Amino acid sequence: MTDSLWLVRMRLGTVLVLAGIASNLSAQTITTFDAAGSADTEPAAINSRGQITGRYVDASSQSHGFLRECGGALIPFDVPSSTNTQPAAMNARGQITGYYADSSSALHGFLRERDGTFTVIDVPDSFDDGIQWHTYETAGTAINPAGQVTGYYSQTSVPAFLLRVQGFLRSSDGTLTTFGLGGRTYMTPTAINPIGQIVGSVHDDVGPTLAFLRDADGTLTIFTDHGDEMRFQDINPAGQIVGFGRVSGGFVRQPDGTITTINVPGSDLTHPDVINAPGRVAGSYSAFDGIPHGFLREGDGTFALFDVPGSSSTQPTGMNLSSQITGYYQDATGVHGFLRSGRRC
């Protein structure tokens, strides 16, 4: 697919005054956007330069990647010979990782460089504990400033047909390191910080989903929420982690293990998704109707609550150093991207 800029269609939003308990009630601009001809545009990440990546779905229900520049130009892209491209994360250098499907519907990870070239990421088959394992899918989920990529890979045993999902770390020189708990466990890394710490979740066939932290030296630590379900969503350069648990709800975890709960006043569910270097947290919350709305939590614990005007739901997915927030929202015409920002390019 061409990278022609005529495929851009911008939908300019309005100035919105944030509602809720906030330390700063100044007006913020929400800009909405779509890929041309798409009724489903879903941003996944935003970097410190204000670039946004994500996916959009065309009229034939095929997914494509996009890169939206800070000035608003939207550049579509696809991994060559792919039938479905799904970006997941992007670093400050503009490197993008994610996964794509080939003509046989097999999934592969990818790394897109700033110049538009692609590297395929596939974890090879392996032999562990006397069992031959065949890899049938690999997916990148996060990337740090150094270009280290983390993600997951799925394997079946040969010939017993056991299943497992493990994590991987791809260094900037292409070296692959795999990690997991072995056996029939399913591990999904969600974030990696500049020093190589990785967080995510893991579960087996019977127990609750648990959170994990993999340190740069390879040490893997498992966490629960008072013995119940717990998930880590993101980790910043200082090692602060955001996530949610079945008992505690939303939280931020300090490097020393101290946990502070994050619950939007009056909400039924608070779901922190991202934390930036200054310690601001963004995510979604819902009341008892289950409809998601956006929030930004400042370092002092105050909240700014927001919705895209005219939307039926608002779902933040990414935030950068300047606290620009991207995500998607739904209205009567479909799913669209948004950028919440008080900063000009």
RALIN-V58344 format. One record per residue. SS is DSSP state (hx for helix, st for strand, lp for the rest). PHI is phi as a letter, one per 20 degrees, with the letter a starting at -180 (NA if undefined). Layout:
ss=SS phi=PHI
ss=SS phi=PHI
This chain:
ss=lp phi=NA
ss=lp phi=f
ss=lp phi=e
ss=lp phi=g
ss=hx phi=e
ss=hx phi=f
ss=hx phi=f
ss=st phi=e
ss=st phi=c
ss=st phi=e
ss=st phi=d
ss=lp phi=e
ss=lp phi=e
ss=lp phi=d
ss=st phi=f
ss=st phi=c
ss=lp phi=e
ss=lp phi=f
ss=st phi=d
ss=lp phi=o
ss=lp phi=e
ss=lp phi=b
ss=lp phi=e
ss=lp phi=b
ss=lp phi=e
ss=lp phi=f
ss=lp phi=f
ss=st phi=c
ss=st phi=e
ss=st phi=d
ss=st phi=d
ss=st phi=d
ss=st phi=b
ss=st phi=b
ss=st phi=f
ss=lp phi=g
ss=lp phi=m
ss=lp phi=d
ss=lp phi=d
ss=st phi=b
ss=st phi=d
ss=st phi=c
ss=st phi=f
ss=st phi=d
ss=st phi=b
ss=st phi=c
ss=lp phi=d
ss=lp phi=f
ss=lp phi=e
ss=lp phi=n
ss=lp phi=f
ss=st phi=c
ss=st phi=c
ss=st phi=r
ss=st phi=c
ss=st phi=c
ss=st phi=d
ss=lp phi=e
ss=lp phi=f
ss=lp phi=e
ss=lp phi=m
ss=lp phi=e
ss=st phi=e
ss=st phi=c
ss=st phi=e
ss=st phi=b
ss=st phi=c
ss=st phi=d
ss=lp phi=f
ss=lp phi=g
ss=lp phi=f
ss=lp phi=o
ss=lp phi=f
ss=st phi=d
ss=st phi=d
ss=st phi=f
ss=st phi=b
ss=lp phi=c
ss=lp phi=f
ss=lp phi=g
ss=lp phi=m
ss=lp phi=e
ss=lp phi=d
ss=st phi=a
ss=st phi=d
ss=st phi=c
ss=st phi=f
ss=st phi=c
ss=st phi=b
ss=st phi=b
ss=lp phi=d
ss=lp phi=f
ss=lp phi=e
ss=lp phi=n
ss=lp phi=f
ss=st phi=c
ss=st phi=c
ss=st phi=r
ss=st phi=b
ss=st phi=b
ss=st phi=d
ss=lp phi=e
ss=lp phi=f
ss=lp phi=e
ss=lp phi=m
ss=lp phi=f
ss=st phi=e
ss=st phi=c
ss=st phi=f
ss=st phi=b
ss=st phi=c
ss=st phi=d
ss=lp phi=e
ss=lp phi=f
ss=lp phi=e
ss=lp phi=n
ss=lp phi=e
ss=st phi=d
ss=st phi=c
ss=st phi=e
ss=st phi=d
ss=lp phi=c
ss=lp phi=f
ss=lp phi=f
ss=lp phi=g
ss=st phi=b
ss=st phi=c
ss=st phi=c
ss=lp phi=l
ss=lp phi=m
ss=st phi=d
ss=st phi=e
ss=st phi=d
ss=st phi=d
ss=st phi=e
ss=st phi=d
ss=st phi=b
ss=st phi=c
ss=st phi=b
ss=st phi=e
ss=st phi=c
ss=st phi=b
ss=st phi=b
ss=lp phi=d
ss=lp phi=g
ss=lp phi=e
ss=lp phi=n
ss=lp phi=f
ss=st phi=d
ss=st phi=d
ss=st phi=r
ss=st phi=c
ss=st phi=c
ss=st phi=d
ss=st phi=c
ss=st phi=d
ss=st phi=e
ss=st phi=c
ss=lp phi=d
ss=lp phi=f
ss=lp phi=m
ss=lp phi=f
ss=st phi=c
ss=st phi=b
ss=st phi=c
ss=st phi=d
ss=st phi=e
ss=st phi=c
ss=st phi=c
ss=st phi=d
ss=lp phi=f
ss=lp phi=f
ss=lp phi=e
ss=lp phi=n
ss=lp phi=f
ss=st phi=d
ss=st phi=c
ss=st phi=d
ss=st phi=b
ss=lp phi=r
ss=lp phi=d
ss=lp phi=m
ss=lp phi=m
ss=lp phi=e
ss=lp phi=d
ss=st phi=c
ss=st phi=d
ss=st phi=c
ss=st phi=f
ss=st phi=c
ss=st phi=b
ss=st phi=b
ss=lp phi=e
ss=lp phi=g
ss=lp phi=e
ss=lp phi=n
ss=lp phi=f
ss=st phi=c
ss=st phi=c
ss=st phi=r
ss=st phi=c
ss=st phi=b
ss=st phi=b
ss=lp phi=d
ss=lp phi=f
ss=lp phi=c
ss=lp phi=e
ss=lp phi=f
ss=lp phi=f
ss=st phi=d
ss=st phi=e
ss=st phi=c
ss=st phi=c
ss=st phi=d
ss=lp phi=f
ss=lp phi=f
ss=lp phi=e
ss=lp phi=n
ss=lp phi=f
ss=st phi=d
ss=st phi=c
ss=st phi=d
ss=st phi=c
ss=lp phi=c
ss=st phi=e
ss=lp phi=l
ss=lp phi=n
ss=st phi=d
ss=lp phi=g
ss=st phi=b
ss=st phi=c
ss=st phi=e
ss=st phi=d
ss=st phi=b
ss=st phi=b
ss=lp phi=e
ss=lp phi=g
ss=lp phi=e
ss=lp phi=n
ss=lp phi=f
ss=st phi=c
ss=st phi=d
ss=st phi=a
ss=st phi=b
ss=st phi=c
ss=lp phi=f
ss=lp phi=e
ss=lp phi=e
ss=st phi=m
ss=st phi=f
ss=st phi=b
ss=st phi=c
ss=st phi=d
ss=lp phi=e
ss=lp phi=g
ss=lp phi=e
ss=lp phi=n
ss=lp phi=f
ss=st phi=d
ss=st phi=d
ss=st phi=f
ss=st phi=c
ss=lp phi=c
ss=lp phi=f
ss=lp phi=g
ss=lp phi=n
ss=lp phi=e
ss=lp phi=e
ss=st phi=b
ss=st phi=d
ss=st phi=c
ss=st phi=f
ss=st phi=d
ss=st phi=c
ss=st phi=c
ss=lp phi=e
ss=lp phi=f
ss=lp phi=f
ss=lp phi=n
ss=lp phi=f
ss=st phi=c
ss=st phi=c
ss=st phi=r
ss=st phi=c
ss=st phi=b
ss=st phi=b
ss=lp phi=e
ss=lp phi=f
ss=lp phi=e
ss=lp phi=m
ss=lp phi=e
ss=lp phi=f
ss=st phi=c
ss=st phi=e
ss=st phi=b
ss=st phi=c
ss=st phi=d
ss=lp phi=f
ss=lp phi=f
ss=lp phi=e
ss=lp phi=n
ss=lp phi=e
ss=st phi=d
ss=st phi=d
ss=st phi=d
ss=st phi=b
ss=lp phi=c
ss=lp phi=f
ss=lp phi=g
ss=lp phi=n
ss=lp phi=e
ss=lp phi=e
ss=st phi=a
ss=st phi=c
ss=st phi=c
ss=st phi=f
ss=st phi=c
ss=st phi=b
ss=st phi=b
ss=lp phi=d
ss=lp phi=g
ss=lp phi=e
ss=lp phi=m
ss=lp phi=f
ss=st phi=d
ss=st phi=d
ss=st phi=r
ss=st phi=c
ss=st phi=c
ss=st phi=c
ss=st phi=b
ss=lp phi=f
ss=lp phi=e
ss=st phi=q
ss=st phi=d
ss=st phi=c
ss=st phi=e
ss=st phi=b
ss=st phi=c
ss=st phi=e
ss=st phi=a
ss=lp phi=d
ss=lp phi=d
ss=lp phi=e
ss=lp phi=f
